[in-house]
Amino acid sequence: MWAGFIVFVLIMLALDLFVFGGRQAHRVSVREALAWVLAWMALSMAFAGLMWWYLDGALGREIANRKTLEFLAGYLIEQSLSVDNMFVFVMIFGYFAVPPELQRRVLLYGVLGAIVMRATMILAGVWLVTQFSWLLYVFGAFLVVTGIKMLIFAEHEPDLEANPILRWLRGHLRITGAFHGESFFVRQNGILWATPMFLVLVLIEASDVVFAVDSIPAIFAVTTDPFIVFTSNIFAIMGLRALYFLLADMADRFHLLKYGLAVVLMFIGGKMLAAPWFHLPIQWSLGIVAGILLISVAASLALTQGKPSATSAGDAS
């Protein structure tokens, strides 16, 4: 199952790079982004169905049902928490004024880096939890605190000018004043220069590390099975890029989603802390997380109905 899934991911990345125009700069339309979002959702559900079918025949119906529910709950949690990445992507691309046609490839490289980092962190996390089971309570407390902080600072916009990584890069690298297509480095007069696109890539990779610190402990509330943790994370990451292109222009319409994500983190953290005394079935966890997200999205859309998005307003002006 591990080998099959890794081969599937490599095939999808190769198709993106060499067949579907991943190496060519172009602006991703809403229609194209929607098609990819639906495709990744369909692939995720197909994977869940195939896993259930395989486990049902190999290990029995009870295990097949439990593992499939664990995957679905993990996928929903990881997909919802990855939406927070989308808000950060919008901020980074806006700060550097990255043209829409140059955004697709840098996000693809960001996905490649995220897969490697997530795999490493997941394997390390599973090993630690196996060796030190009390770490689950540490993760639970961490998620509760993170959720509270997210509630308090939901409206706070990070200042990229003060970002220590960006300041270090600007102080130690020669950086061109303009983009050079999708290139991360260019040679001018025999001297190698970094382009602003390289800074964008580094910040995107750094943001994924930060969000992985939240999302990976969160899924341990559902399962410690490394295969379920890994596959649900990867499906969420692979679909994030399409989700960004679909929702980026109207990200401001989902302003209440950050509050919903904060509540999800606190719920998951509380579930982990209460595990010795109270066990909540996976299907209930899945329903509660889905309900929180639906309410926050519906409330966001209701409050912004009829109002132009920030992007539309900017275009109009």
Summary of the structure (lengths in Angstrom):
residues: 317
radius of gyration: 20.3
end to end distance: 53.0
largest distance: 67.9
contacts: 970
relative contact order: 0.16
helix: 77%
strand: 3%
